[in-house]
Amino acid sequence: RLFWGWLNAVFNKVDYERIQAVGPDRAASEWLLRCGALVRYQGYQKWQQDYNGLPTGPLGKYKIEAINATDSCIMYRGFDYLDGLEHVAEIKLQKCIYIQDECLQRLSETKNLQKSLLQLKIISCGNVTDKGIIALHKLTNLEYLYLSDLPGIRQKETTVRILQQALPNLELELDLE
């Protein structure tokens, strides 16, 4: 178990020179796929899941529009890869054992995501609490938030009220016990 945690931390290490060399979308794609997530590019329907099958072509041609991090090992230390992404409209975090409140806080403080992110789904991420969900209030353009199977959410009504006050246009769908 310790070995896998170490390996996942290695996969999440940010390579700033790589970001400079290939651009933010390509570098983030490599990070996400290495960690087991999927990406979908602007203008494409198909999800990219094969690291070795990453599309080639002119740098900047493929812009990440959606991220599906189901069962992936993405963690806080890799979130710097998100900074340069300008077109991400939807993110799904499902069964992500390393996702915690600090990750959601970091997500909501990412300037580009504050502009572009429209849909967010957080499902079965056991380390997420009310604090992390409330931190999402900085995602001012968020239109849809789905929360399901989050045992760390203890004050559902208060959390929902705070979010809805901060984001009056947000459609919030809950499947919480």
Disulfide bonds with the S-S distance in Angstrom:
none
